[in-house]
Amino acid sequence: MRLKPTLPSFVPILLLTLTGCSSLPSGHGEASHPAEVVNASAMPPSTHVLEALVRDAVIHSRPSYPRLAVQDSIEIEEEEEALPLTVSTTIPMTPNRIVERTINNYLQNNRTVLSIWAARSRIYFPMIEQIFAEEDVPDELKYLAIGESGLNPTAVSPVGAKGMWQFMPATGRSEGLRIDNWVDERLDPELATRAAAQHLKKLNADYDGRWHLSVAGYNCSYRCISRAVTRSGYSMDDAPSYWDVVNHLPEETRDFVPKFIAIALLVSNPEEYGIQVEDLGQELAYDVVYVKGMLSLEAAARMAGTDLPSLRKLNPAVLRSTLPDDPYPYALKIPFGTYDSFVHNFNLEAPEATTPGTGEYLVKSGDTLGHIARQHDVSVKELQLVNGISGHLIKIGQKLQIPGQEGMTRVELASNERQSIAWGRTTSKP
């Protein structure tokens, strides 16, 4: 079956609220001056207009009207030039001087990066939008993934955070992600997005529904936030706004919320800021086959009629050269439209579609990977892949899996039901 998110088929004209330069608010991040509503889409992208947008832009992302049926959306498209649609956000997009400086910095120093982010958003946002809607999480939180990883599913930080949502191992496991020597689901865009939505909901409950504090809490621990609240003269029993405690937060967390807001403003409406966005012409789409057993990724790529790098790109969570040695099937993603050819080729190769099992070896004093590999007639690279070792360091007493030992493990297709998933492309902003 083909699964596709239900998204509005129209692009609402966004209203930009322009105000005078505002100072840092002391309340909940609301502008202190009345706003004049201007239809930015009617303005030419002149330097003067861009400077005005940079200075005081406020953009709202979630429509205040109910989702329309497809037949109604055509009428909206015809009428929207005469009557722009007003939209709003759950999370305030605070137009203060900190956000203004952050926007200026991005525009002056990171235009190329902004273009890349905006292009990637057209690929991944449809998936994130649907999952967030299912989890009842504010849509605008999708911009957190840009600040965290630039929407790169395989991003790795110096401290060990991984994936599009930059989960540390403990946090990822606490949200139900599998992280072991075979699979790291932090690298799976859909599974990590679901985990991020659940984590953000928990944070918002911890911070009494204050989303700015919840966003800061995504970057900093609860202890870190509560310490800043106490030093600011407040109590977690009646949590203040983020802007009330910002000066007592660590430097990285002080910048985290302004960057989130700035990225949301810029990437949601890049044309108004003169940001050129390349259409990558891609859609996040794939077929899924459920395979039980240690099928090699090289064989799987051959069966799907693709190459190994393309298959790995669809399955970044698989860490080794084979599917995991699990008692249950693994959901392998293959290129969209290749399900039939994969099943056909798999059935042709079924007698040979078995892979060696693994035995164990206990590392002793004086052992090296090269010595162990020669002893068991395997290559060092095979040992590294099977055991998730990136270098050559091993420890006395460490258990190594030796490929090609203890007989054969049969590989089977666990289901003959076709499953095709196409998340579509973003058709509404932001």
N, C-alpha and C positions, 0 to 999 in steps of 0.2 A: 504494500500500500504506500501511497505517496502522502507524506505529512508535510504540510506547509502552514506557517503561521498566518493567522488572519490579521492583516494590517490595513489601516485606512488607505484607500486608493487615491487620496488626494494629498496635496502638500499645502497645509495652511500657511497663509501669509502671516509672518510673525511680526508683532508690534514691538518696537524698541522704545523704551521709556527714557527720555533724555532729561536729566536734571542738572542743576548747577553742581559744582564740585562739592561733595559731601564729606564731612568729617567722620571719623570712626564712631559709629553709634554705640551707645552704652546699653541699649536694650537688646532686642532680638534680631538685630541686623537689618532694621527697616530704614529706608531713606528718610531724612528729617525734613525734606522740602517737598512741596507739591510737584507732581510730574506733569509734563506735557507729552501727550501721545502723538507720535509721528510715525507715519507709514514709511519705513526705511526702504521698502522695495521700490518706492517711487523716486528715490534719490539716485543720482549718478554716483559711482564710486570715486568721488573726488577726494583729494587729500584732506580738505576741510571736513567733509563728512566723516571720513575715517578717524580723524582726530577727535571729533565729537563722540563717535561711537566708543573709541578707546577710553575717553575721559569718563563717561557716565553711563555706559550701556547697561541696560537691565533687560534680560531676555527671559521669557517664560516658556516652559516646554510642554506641559501636559494640557490637552484640550479641556475646556470647561463644559463643552457640549457632549452629549452622549455619542458613542460610536455609531456611525451610520451604516445602513445597508448599502450594497454596491450601487443599486439604482439611484439612491439619494446622493451619492458622492458626485455623480455627473452634474447634478444641478448646482451643487456647491462650487464645483470648478467654474461653472459659467457665471456664478454670482460673486465669487470672492473678490474680484477686482473692484466691484462697487461697494462691497461691505466686508472688509477684512475681519477675520475671526479672532476674537480675543482668547488668549490662552494663559494658563497659570501653572505654577509649580507647587509641589508639596514642600520642597526645600527652598528657602529664600535664597535668591541669587543676589547677594548683598553688594550694592555698587559703592564700596568705600575706597579710600585711597590705597589701601593695601592691595585690593583686587586690581585697581587701576594700574599700579606699578607693575604688577605681575603680568597683566595684559600687554603693557608697553614692552616689557622685557621679551615676551614671546614674539611679539611682532617685529622687534628690532633685531633679535638675535637667533630666532628659531623658526623662521618662516618655512624652511624646507621640511623641518620636522613636523610642523603643523599640517603641511600638505600631505605628508605620509600618514599621519594620524587620521586626518579626515577621509583619506582614501580607504584606509583599513576599516574605518567605522562603517562604511557602506557594505562591507562584507560581513562583519561580526555583529553589528547592532541589531539586525533582525532577530538573530538567535537570542541575544541578551534581552531584548525588549519582550519577547514572548515568555521567556523564563521568569523575568521579573514580574510580569503581569500575572503569571500563574502563582507566584510566591507572594503576591501583594506587596511588592517593594516599589518605592517611587522610581519611575522610569529614568529620571535624571541621574540616578546613581550609576548608570552605565558609564558615565564619564570618569568614574573612579578608575576603571580599567585602563583608560588612556594614561592617567597620571602614574599608575602603578607599573605598567609594562609597555605602554605604547601599543596596546592590543597585540602583543607578541605572545602567542601561546607557549613558547619555549624559553621565555626570558628567565634568566637566573641572576639573582643578586649576589653580591660579595658575601652576604651573611647566610646564604642558603635558602632564601625565599625563591619560590619557583612558580612559573606559569603566568597566565594572563592576569590573575588576581593576586599573585605574589604571596601565596600562603607559606608560612613556615611549617615544618613537618608536624609539630604538635597541634597547631591550629587546624591544619588540613585534616588530620586524623580525627580531631574532635568534631568536625563537620561531616564525617563519614567517608572521607576520601581514602582510597587504598594507596599506601606508600610502602613499597618493599623493594626487594632486589629485582623483581620481575616487572612491576607496574608502578608508575607514579601518576596518579590521577589528577594531581595538581596541573599537569601538562595537557589534560583533556579540556578543551575550551568549554564544552557543554556541562560536563560534570563539575568543573571548577566554578562555573557561573552559578549553578544551582547551589553549591556550597557557599559561595559568596553571598547570595541572597539570604540564605538562612542565617549566616553569621551576622549580616547587617541588621536583620530583624532582632536578633538577640542583643546586639549592641544598643539598638534604639530602645529596647525595653530596659536595659541597664541604665540608660541616661534619660529616663523619664520622658521619652518621646522627642527629645531635642536632637534633631537630625545633624546639625552642625557639630555638636559634641560627639555624636555617633560616628560621623565621618572622621573626626580627629581620633576617635577610639580605634578606628581601623588601622591607624598608623602607630598608635601609642597604647600601652596597656591601661587597664582600668586603674591600677595603682598610680600610674603617671598622671592620668586625668584627674583623679580624686585629689592628688597632692596639689595640683595647680588650682583646683577649686578651693581647697582649704587655704592656700597661700593668698588667694584673692579675697578672702573673707567670707566665703560662702560655704554651704553644706551640700553634700550629695543627696541629702534628704529632700532638698528643694533646689535641684541643680540650676545654676544660672545659664546664661547663653554662652556660646563659645567666645564671643567677642569680649565678654566680661573677664575671661580668664586667660586670654590669648598670650598676654605678656609673661605669664608664669609657666608656659609650656616649653618643652625643648624646642630648639630652633627648627628642626625638621618638621615637627608637628605644627609649629606656628605657621609655617608656609603651606601646610598640607591642604587646609580648607580654602585659602585664597587661590591656590593652584587649581583645585577642583572646580571652583566657580569660574576662574578665568578660562580653563579648558572648555567648560560647558558653553560659555559665551562664544568662544572663538570657533570651536568645531561644529557647533549647532548651526552656525550661519557664516561659513567661511567667506562667501562672496562679498558680504558687507564689509569685511576687513581686508579685501583685496588678496585673499589667499587662493592660489590656484590649486585646484583639486584634480588629480589625474583619475580618470575612470579606469580602474584595473580590469573591468569586464569580468569579474569573478563573482561567484555566488557560492555560499557555503552549502554544498550539496554532496550527498554520497549515498551509496547503498550499504546495507549492513548484512553480513553473514555471521552466523553463530557457529564457531568452530571449537570442538573439544579436542584437546591434545596439542602437542608442541609443534605445530606447523611452522616451518621456517618462513620468515617474511619474504625471503627471496622466492620461494616456491609460490607463496600467495600472490606476489606481484606478477609472476609469470602466468598464473591461472587467471588473473584479472586482466591480463593484456596490458600491464603498465610496467613502470620501472620501480626499483626499490626505493629511491628517494621520494617518489610521489606517494608510495604507500606509507612510508614512514611519516610523511607530512600529514597524512590523514590520521595516523595513529601515533602521535608523539608520546603518549603515555607508556607505550611498550618500550622497555629499556633494553631488551636483549635481541638477539637475532631470530628468536622463535617466540611464538605465543607462550603464555605462562603454562606451567605444568599444574593446572588446576583440575579439580574433580568436576567442575562445572564448565559450560561453554563460555568462550570469550567472544564479545561482540566486536568483530573485525570490520572496520570501515574500508570500503573499496570505492574506486571512482564511480561516480553517478552513471547509471546505465550499463554497468558491467556485471550485474548479478547473474544473468543467464549464462554468459560466457564463463564466469567463474565456476558456477555449479557444473556446467558441462565439462570443463577441463579438470575439475576436481574429481568427478566421477571417472574420467578416463585414467587419471593417475592414481585412483584410490588404492590399488594394491601396493603402489610404491609410496603412497602418502603416509608413511610411517616414519617416525623420527626416533633416534636413539634416546633411551632414557639416560639418567645421570646417576653416577655413583658418588660417594663421598671420600675425601682424602683429608686427613688431619695433618696440618703443617707441622714439621719437626724442625729442630735446630739445624741450620745450614741449608735448608730448602730455599730454592728460588723458583719463580714461575717457569723459567726455562727448563730447569731440572725436572720439575713435576710434569711439564708438558711432554718432554722426551720420554719420561718414564711411562706415560700412559698413551703415547703415540697420538697426541693431539697438538695443536699449535698454541702458542702463547695467546694469540688473539682470541681463539675459541675459549680458552680459560677465562680471559678477561671479560668477554661478552656474557658467558654463562653466569659468572659470579659478580657482574656489575663492578668490575675493577677498572679504573681509568689509567692507573699507572702500574708500577711493578712492586709496590710495597705489600708484603704479606706478613702476618704475625704468627709466632709459635702458638699452636693450639687452635688456630683458625681452621674452620671446616670449609673446604673447597668442593664445589660440585664438579665432577669430571664428566664431560659429555661422552656419549658412546658407551657407557657402562650399563650393566644390569638390564640387558635385553632391549626390547623395542616397545614404544608406546604408540598405539594406533591413533591416528587422527581421523576424526569423523565430523561430518556436518550434523549439527544438532537440530536443525530445522530447515525445511524446504520452503518456508513462507517468505515471499519476497518482502523486503522492507527498504523503501527508498525515502530519504529525508532531504527536503530542500527548504531552507529557512527563508529564501526569498531575498529581496533587497529593500533597503529602507525607503519608504515612500512618504514619510512624514518627518518633520523636524521639531525639536531635536530628538 
